Amino acid sequence: MLSCCDCFPCWDGDTEFDFHKPEPFSLPSPIPQWPQGKGFATGKINLGELEVFKITKLESIWSCNVLGGEAKGVTFYKPGEIPDGFYCLGYYCQPNDQPLRGQLLVARDAAAFSTSRTEAGSTDKITLHHPALRKPLNYTLVWSTDPHNGDCGYFWLPNPPMGYKAMGILVTNTSEEPKVEEVRCVREDLTESCETCDLILSTESDMSKTPFQVYSTRPWIRGMFARGVSVGSFVCGTYLNSEEELDIACLKNLNSSLNAMPNLDQIHALIKHYGPTVFFHPDEEYLPSSVPWFFKNGALLYQDGKPKGEPIDSRGSNLPCGGTNDGAFWIDLPEDDDARNSLKKGNLESAELYVHVKPEQGGTFTDIAMWIFCPFNGPVTLKVGLLSIAMTKIGEHVSDWEHFTLRVSNFTGELWQVYFSEHSGGRWRDAFELEYIKGNKPIVYSSKHGHASFPHAGTYLQGSTKLGTGVRNDTAKSNFFVDSSTKYQIIAAEYLGDGVVTEPCWLQFMREWGPTIVYDSKSEIDKILNLLPFFMRFSVENLIDLLPTELYGEEGPTGPKEKDNWVGDERC
């Protein structure tokens, strides 16, 4: 896929432009000493035949600026201060317009030899025929900048021995090929496939004859049971196709014990230290509650073919467990209007976050998914141009499960990212992009009526930002909030083993937490069109196409365990 190509005069090096290289990022407060455990936050992680160490002190190798001084620059880094016995696997790259927030894994062969004891008690070393790490044979020049511009960048792909994989690209500022001692390749059975992730750099323009892109990488298969481990390196090329297998790989954790994952005491310490405060909009009518409060105050279980619902035990013990979302059962509000309206409003005092803890990237990260329950999801406010119109039905449904996820590095226990769930998708935010309310506790803003999660106060449009048409997600601070560092319940952490965390009965309910009601959104949108000036009117069909599909009727959500991200990675 990658090949040496011609050099183009589209980049300028440090000799012409003053690059402001990123400064390292630190959380607002020091990381505490975590409770004692096995391998969590010890700085190293055993992956089986390999042991890896996280390097955050990075040495800049080369910086560049795309198409002169108007576009943002990037800097390429190598790992600094590698411990004795560990080896570099690849280099790191990031934009210059954000704090330095990278990590590179270095590795050593944890099984370079095996031992066998003779009857006399002596120890013999038996050298393995195929060690976990080997030097590359040589390098292929992938790309380089125009040498006439002075300070040049050269991109090198290690050529691994047969049965081994390269883990990353190297960058130099001279045309001299790197020494083979600079990096190690990894035996193929200790690797997993990886894929391109975020585009870091692209030279596509009228000035470039051939495009060149740099992407960050991540394991191709991700989730609770996946074993791929990102090295932190990048991949680059002239024609990168997301469908093609990359020339570099990720590591694979073959250590089934996942010894770097936190124990129960460490989980509690992480939540108490990083647990966000969730702020609801000051005009929010439909606040959260605990699940037991929802059941005790009138929620009913319905069964297909039976007209009457039955009360639900506060623990959910009479809910049908397991199975699939087959439509045979669902939950609804009480029939009495006063009881129904009262239940819709929720009960902030009882509200708590329901926590699912799971391994990510082969147990090198811990994902702490925090679920919040609201008895009712209110109607949306549509934005059409400069007009905002509050709807009466569109967007309503009984019960609302939303979540956000803290991603913590198992090397140090440092908060790395937070995932904000936004209706049918979401987005990861790095720790430097967050607001903090106290120490290292981030702020999560819950949108009015829809309860989607966002990192900052403001208005977020779900729909066409280009046309200014869609659903408003309004967020702001208020006196309505839940502090998840104190109000939480751990409901699942499967990797700890049976009996360590008792899952609540209601978590096993796999059907919908509200009834399905389909109504005519078209007629309600017709009312909107009649309110608009003639020049602003869309056809009904075009307006509907701009709106999220889940707004066309009421459909109760399934519970947390039925969601794809319970086992898989978050949806972005």
BAKOL-747833 format. One record per residue: x, y, z of N, C-alpha, C in turn. Coordinates in steps of 0.05 Angstrom, whole numbers, plus 5000, padded with zeros to 4 digits. Atoms other than C-alpha are relative to their C-alpha. Example, Ala and Ser with C-alpha at 12.3 -4.5 7.8 and 13.67 -1.06 7.14 Angstrom:
BEGIN
501849765000524649105156501850245000;498449764999527349795143498550225014;
//
This chain:
BEGIN
501749765000500050005000501750255000;498349774998505550495019502449974982;497650015018511050664970501350275000;498549755001516451174961498850174977;501249825020513751774923501750254997;498649755005516152434896499550195022;500349794979517153034941498750244989;501649785010512553624936500650255017;499449754985513854354956497550115014;502449914987507554384999500350035029;499549974972510654375068502450185004;497749844992515254855102500949925028;499050094974519654665161500450235019;499749814978521655025224501750244992;498349785008526655455186498550244990;501549785011521255885156497950115019;502249924983515655895207500649945030;499750044972515655965282497949825011;501950194991512255335306499750015030;500550004972509055365374499349715007;500450294994509954645396498449985025;501950034978504754385444501549965027;499050044973506054415519498649765012;501350234988504653785560497650075016;502549954985497753735591500149845026;500350144974496553565664497150055010;502649974988489953455700500250235021;500049774981487854035747501349935027;499050074974489853645809501849754998;498350255001495053105825498349755002;501350264997493052385818500649885027;499550104973492152065886501449734999;499050284998495451425910497649825002;502350175001490550885892500249775021;499950234982488650315940501749784989;498350225009493149705937498549804983;501250205017491949195883502249844987;498050165014495648765832501550174980;498449865021497649095767499050274992;501249745008493249725763501950235009;498649754995497050385758502949955010;497250064993503950065765502050104979;498249905021506750365701500549804978;499550225019507549695666497649824998;502250195003502649195638501149754986;499150255012504148465623497849904980;501950095021500948235557500449714993;499450285006503447525560503049974995;497150025007510047455523501350284999;498949725001510848215522499250145025;500649814979511148725577500350284988;500049735012509449445557500150215022;499749774982511050105590499150254984;501049765014507650765574501950235003;498349775001512051345553498350254994;501549755005508952045560502050234996;498049805006515452435557501149954972;499550045029516252525482502050214990;498049835012521952825442499250074971;500849925026520053235381502249954980;498150075022523353005316499950204978;500349825023520453455263497250125001;502649865002514853965255499650104971;500649915027511354175192497550175000;502449845003506154665168499049964972;501150065026501454495112499350264985;500749785018501054995055500550275013;499349744989504555565091498950045028;500749944973502555915155497150015007;502849974994495055915149498849755013;501150254989493655185165501549915025;498750094975495254845231502349824994;497850185003501854495239499749755016;499950254985503553815266502949955008;497450074991509453535304500149705004;499650294997512352835303502049955023;498550054976515352535366501049715001;499050264992519551945389499849975030;500150034971519151635458502750085013;497749924985523951935509500449845025;499350144975527451605568498749725001;501050285001525950885549501549845021;498750164980527350425608501849784988;498250215010532949915601498549754994;501350255008530849295565497550034983;502449955016524849625530500950134974;499449915027524649815457497750164988;501949845014521150325414498649834979;501650145020515550065369499150194977;500949815021513750705330500050285012;500049724992513151455333497150105002;502649874994507351925352499850264985;500649745014504152515316497550125011;502449864992499253045337500050294989;500149725008496853745316501250185021;498849814982500254345346498050185014;502049824988493754695364498649885025;501150114975492454255425502349925018;497850074982496454075487501249734993;498750265005501453505482498749795019;501650194984497252915504500349734986;499650255013500352305473501349795018;498650224986502851635496501049814979;498950215016507351125463500749775018;499250234985508150425487502749904990;497650145006515050115489499849735012;500450274992515949375498502649855005;497750194997520648835522498949725000;500750285002520648085512499949885028;500350114974517847795576500549705001;499550295002519147085551502349954981;497750045017525947155519501349735004;499150274995527746495550498249875021;501550164979524245955590502049855016;498150144982527345575647499049735006;500750274991527544845665502049925021;498250084978530444575729500749704998;499150284999534543955730499549885027;500450134974534043445785501950115021;498149894980540243755817499350285008;500949744992536544415821501350234984;498849795016540644795769497950104980;501849885019537245245718501350034973;499049985028538245195643498250214986;501549815016536245765596499749894971;500550115027532945535532499050234983;500749775018532946075479497849924981;502250055019526546115440500850054972;499249975029527146025365498950254988;501249755011522446605351499450195023;500549814978523147165402497650184993;502349835004517347645412500750254984;499149755013521348245386502449944983;497750025017526148295328500450274986;499449765016529648855291498949974972;500850015028527049045223502449934982;497950065019530948815162501250264989;499249745010531249525135497550174999;502349825001526350095118499350074971;501049895025522150335061499350305004;500849724998521751085049497250044989;502849975007514351235049499550264986;500649735010514451975035502150195010;498249794990518752595042499150274989;500649735009518153345035502150094980;498249895020521553774983502650085013;497449934987529053795001500950284996;499249725005529554494972498950195020;501249824980525454775029501650015026;498349984977530954665079499549775019;500550204980528454275139498049794990;501750205013525653625111499149785019;501050234985521553055138500049754983;499850255015522652335117498549785017;501750194987517651775134500849724992;498950265005520151065141498349785012;501450244991516450405145502049785005;498250234995520349845180499149764984;500650255015520749215137500649775019;499550214979519748645187501049744988;499350275009522747955183497449844996;502350175005518047405159498849905027;501450084975512847245213499850225021;500149774981513347935245498550234987;501549775009509548585240501350265010;499249734991511549315241497750125015;502049884982507949725294499650304996;500249715004509150435271502050104980;498249865019512550935225502050165015;497949824989519051295239500350244983;499649745014520652015220502850105006;497449874997527452335209500050274986;499849745014529653025187502450004981;498050045021535152745142499349774983;500650215019535152285083501349735007;498650244992539451775119498049805013;501850214990535751125132500649955030;499650054971534650995207501549745004;498650254993538850465241497949795008;501950214994535349795250499749975030;500250024971536749845325498050205011;501849794990531950435330497349905008;502750094996525650025331499949695000;500450295000522949315341497449944986;502550125011517848905302499149785019;501250184981513148435338499149744985;500850255012511847695324497050014994;502749965011505447645284497849905018;502150104982501547215334499650165025;500349824978502547755386498750274992;501149755011499048275343497149974992;502749995010492048475322499950214977;500349805021489748865261499150265011;500949744991488849605269498850154976;501349845020485150145230500650295004;499649714998485650885215497850115018;502049884981482151325266499750294992;500349725006482852085266502050104979;498249885019485752465207501550225014;498349804987491652865234501050204980;498749835020494553145170499249914972;500550075028492753185097501150234983;498849805018496453535040498450044975;501649985024490853484990499450294994;500549735008490654134952500850024970;499249955028491754444883503050004997;497149985001499154514901501349725001;498950264998500053764912499149824977;500750185021500353274855498849745011;500950244987499252694902499350055029;500849954972495452714968501749835019;498650144979498852505032498550045026;501549984975495252345097501449865023;499050124976497152195168497549955018;502350084983492151825213501149885026;499650164976492151595285498849724995;500950275004490750855293498749905026;501350134978486550415338499549714992;500750285007484949665343497549984982;502350045018480249435288497649895015;502150124983476249015338500350125028;499949874974474449375402497749915017;502250074982470149255463501049845024;499450134975469848875528501749754997;498650265003472548215501502250024979;497949975020477248485448502750035014;497350014987484748415461502050184986;498149825014487748935413500950235018;498849794983492349445446501450204981;498849795016494050105412502850075010;497249924993501550275411500150315004;500049715000499851025402501450114976;498649915024503251055335498150104978;501649915022500751345269500649844975;499550125026500151095198499850234980;500149795021501351505135500249874973;499850105028500951425060498850204981;501049835021499051724994497249944992;502850085007492651334982499149805021;500950184979490151055048497049934996;502750105004483850635039499149875026;500950104975479850495102499349704999;500750285004477949815073502549824999;497650165003485149585063501349945027;498450064976489449235115502450185001;497849824998494649705142502649855002;497350124998502149565140501049995028;499350014972502549665215497849875015;501950154984499049295271499950115028;500249954971496849355343501149765015;499350224984499148925400497549845008;502250174991494948355428500649905028;499650094973494048205501499149715003;500550294996494647455512499949925029;500150054972494647515587497050005009;502850024995487747255605499250115027;500749904973488147515677499350295000;500549715001487648245654500850135027;499049934973491948385715500250305005;499749714996492249145702497350135005;502649894995484749235712499750065030;500349934971482649575778498349805015;501750164983479849175836497750175010;502549854992473349375870500750245016;499249774985476749835920501150224982;498949805018480450175864497950134982;502349895015474050255824498650225016;501349794983470750625882501850255002;498249774998476951065889500050164974;500049865026476851235814497450164998;502649865002469451425817500050245019;499949784980470451845880501850234991;498149805009476252205847499250144974;500649895027473652295775497050034995;502950005005466052235783499050284992;501049745009462952805742497550105015;502549884992457553285764498350044975;501849985023451553245717498150235005;501849774998447953905707497749984981;502449995017440853935681499350294994;500849735008437954535645498250135021;501749874980434755055691497049994994;502950025007428154975652499249714996;500650285004428354215654497549925017;502550094987421453925670500149705007;500050294998423353185665502749915011;497550054986428753045717500449705004;499450294996432152375732498849905027;500750124974430351895788501649745002;499050284998432851235815498049814987;501850205011429950615783498149905022;501950084979426950375850497850215005;502049794996423451045858497949994978;501750025023420550975788498049775003;501750234996417850285804498050045023;501749974976415150455873497850214996;501949785004411451075847498149964976;502250055019406950745796500749884973;499450125026410750455736498849724999;501450265003407149845708501349834979;499150205019409249215671497749914983;502150095018405049055610501049764984;499450235017404748405571498250004976;501550005025402548325499497549825003;502550154998395248105497498550055026;501449944975393548345567499650305003;500649715000390049015575501050155025;499249874975392149145647502949955007;497350034991399049275673500149935029;499750074972401649015739502350165013;497949854986405749385791502749854999;497350125001413249275791501350035028;498649994975417049095854502350204999;498049795000421949635875502849904990;497550115010427849175858499849894972;500450115027424748965792500049705000;499750294999424548245816497849854985;502150135016417948095779500250064971;499649965029420648335712501049754987;498850235014421947785661502950054994;497149975004429447665657500949874974;498750125023433747525597498350014975;501449995025431247375528500950234982;499449795019431047895473497750205000;502149795002427048525458498049914978;501950125018421348135426497350135000;502649864999415648615443498049875017;501950144983412448125491499350155025;500449854975413248585551501050294995;498949724999414249335563499150135025;500749854976413849845618498650254992;501549755006409050435620499450155026;500849844978406750995665497249925009;502750074991400450925708497950154983;502249895016393751075675498950265011;501049764987391551605725501650244992;498549765011393352295696501750135021;498349874980395752585762502449845007;497750184994400051985779501949994976;498350015024402551965707501750254998;498549755002404552705706502150035022;498249994978407752645774502549834995;497850185005412052055753501850114977;498449895022414252415689502150205010;498249794991417552965730502549895013;497650124987422452475763500350085029;499549944972425552545831503150035003;497149955000432452875833501349905025;498850084975433552705906500849715000;499550295001433351955892502049934978;498550075024437351995827502949925007;497350094997443951625822501049904973;498850105024448751395768500549705003;499750295000448850655750502649944984;497350025011456050445736500649714989;499050245012458549905689503050034994;497149985003466149785691500949774983;499250215019469449405634502850074989;497449955013476249315601499850104972;499949905028478049675537502949984991;497450035013483849585489501749805015;498550224988485948925519500750045029;499549954971485549165591502150205006;498149784995490349745581498550255008;501849794991484450215594497749885015;502550074987478450185641497950194991;502349835007471850445615498049995023;502049984978467150685671497650144987;502549905012460350755637498050075021;501849904979455551175679497350054987;502749985011448151085663498250165019;502049854984442751565686497349954988;502750075008435351425684498150245005;502149804998429751925671497349874994;502650125006422351705675498750094974;501449905024420552125615501950184983;498549835019423752445553498050194988;501949795008420353105537500150054970;500149935028418453385469502350184992;497749855009423753715426499250284993;500349735011424754425404501450004973;498949995027425754495329501150274993;498849755010430255025299499950004970;500249975029428655265229501050294994;498849745004433355825210500450145026;499849844975432756365264497749945019;502350064984426256085290500449755016;500150244983425655595348497149945008;502850074996419055225355499849765019;500450224981417254795416497849824991;502050195009413554165396498449905024;501750114978408053835436500249705002;499950295000409053105417502749894990;497650125013415152995373502349985020;497750044983420852695413499349885027;500850114974416752455473500249705001;500350294995417551755501500349955030;499850084972416851405568502749875004;497450094992423451265602502250094981;497849915015430151515580502649915013;497450094990436851175590502250144984;497849865013442951615575502649935016;497550064986450251525593502350174990;497349905008457351795590502049805011;498050204992463751405598502750135005;497349914993470351555633501949784990;497950195008476451225601502550075015;497749974982482151135650502349834991;497650155007489250925634500749815023;499250194979491050285671503050005006;497149974993498450465669500350185024;499749804979497451055716497650065016;502549924987490151125735499150284992;500649725009489851785697497550004982;502349965017483252015666501150084972;498949965027484651985591497950144982;502249895017477952135556497449975013;502850034991470552215568498349984974;501850035023465251965519497350125008;502649874996458952395514498049884981;502050125016452852015489498050214991;501849795011448652455443497949864983;502250135013442252085426501049744986;499350245014443951575371503049974996;497150015004451451715372501450125024;498549874978456552095412502850074991;497349915007463652345415501949985024;497950004980470052225454501250285002;498649754995473252835486502449955017;497650034984480352855511499850165026;500249874973481553065583500550304999;499449715002484253745561497750164988;502449865011477553905527497750035020;502250014981473453835590500050245019;500249814978470954315643500149845026;499850144974472554125715498750185021;501449854980468454315775501550005027;498550024975472754075833502249794996;497850195004479653755828499949894971;500050135026479453255771497349894992;502750085006471953185768498950174977;501049855022469253375699497050085004;502849935001462553705685498749874975;501650115022457253365642497450165000;502549855004451553785615497949834987;502250165011444953435603498050184986;501649825016440653735548497150005009;502849964992433654005561498249804986;502050195009428253465553501249744989;498950245013432752985513502149865017;498050114981438152885567502549894986;497550075012443752795517502350145015;497749904984450752915546501950174983;498249825014455353485526502150115019;497849914983462053755552499850305009;500149724994460154495553497150104998;502649875002454154945562499650134972;500549885026450755205499497749864986;502050135017446254985442501349844979;499050185020447854385400497749914981;502150065019443954255336500349724989;500150275011442053555316498350014975;501349985026440453575242502050124980;498349875020443354025187501050265011;498849754991448054545216500350204977;499649835024449154805145497450164995;502549875005441754965137498850135026;501149894975440755145211497449885007;502650134995435154635216500449745014;499750254985434354085266498850025028;500950004973433153935339502050145018;498349854981435854405392500649825024;499250124975439854105449501250225017;499249774984440254655501501149905027;498850074975444954585560500950245016;499249774983446555035620500349895028;499850074971448555005693497450095014;502449934985442955025744500449895028;500150124974441154815814499149714999;500850285004438954145785502549854992;497550155007445053685788500149755017;499450244985447453005809503049965000;497150044997454452885836500549704999;499750295003456352205809502349885017;497950104983462452165855499049905027;501250094974457852055914497449854996;502650135004451151835884500349814976;499650205021452651205845499649725012;500250284993451550455846501449844978;498750175019456249955812498149774994;501950215007451549485774501349774985;498750225015456549075734503050054997;497149995006463948925728500849714995;499950295005464148235695502949895004;497350104999471748185693500949935029;499250064972472048165770499249725008;500950274993468647485770497349995013;502650044988462247195797499950085029;500449944972459647465862501350255011;498749764990463948085867498150244998;502149795004458548555839497449854994;502750125005451248345844498450184982;501649855019447348575784497150025009;502849974992440448865800498149844982;502050165016434348475777499150154975;501149855023431949045732502050014977;498149995022438449025692499649774980;500550235017436348345664497550034983;502449955017429948645633500950104973;499049945026431548645559498050134981;502049875017425048935533500050305003;500049715000423049655523498850115026;500849874975422250115583497750214995;502249825007416450475549498449884977;501650105022410750335500500950124973;499549905027411450415424497450134990;502349865011406750945397500950154975;499349865024407251175325497850214994;501949795007404051835307501050154975;499549875025403752285247501650265004;498349764998409752755251499450194978;500549835023407853015183498050225006;502149804994401553355209501050215019;499049804982405353685265502050194986;498149845015410753925217498450194981;501749825016405254205172499250255016;500749774983403354655231502450195001;497649835000410554905233500150164974;499749875026410555065159498050244998;502049795001404255485167500950245016;499049774984407955915218502350154987;497649895011413856055173499450194977;500349835024414656615122500449824975;500050175024413856355051502849934991;497350055010421256425033501549805017;498650184983423155985092498949725000;501450254999418455415078501549784984;499150245013421254735061497649844992;502150205004417154185031500049835025;500150174976414753725086502049774998;498250235003418853155057502950085005;497249924996425353555057500550065029;499749944972424253795128500349745017;499950264985422953085153502749874996;497450135005429352845119502250125017;497949874984433353345161499949925029;500450054971430653095227500849715007;499350274992433052485266497649814999;502250195005428851865251498549935026;501350094975427451715325497950205009;501949804992423052335328497249954989;502550045014417452045286497949845016;501950144984414151675343501149955028;499150064974414551475415500849705001;499150274997418650855428501849995025;498450024975421150665497502749884995;497450115004428550525501500449735014;499250244986431649865520501950085023;498249944978435749825584502949984992;497249995007443249895588501249754989;498750265008444949155579499249924972;500850075027441249125513501350184979;498649825018445449685483502549874988;497650115013451049535434502550055016;497549924986456149905476500349865027;499750154975454849455537502449824997;497850185005459748965506502050134981;498349885020462449365447501050275008;499049744995465950025442497850214995;502049785003462250695442499650064970;500549925027458950925378500750294995;499249725006462051545346499250074972;
//
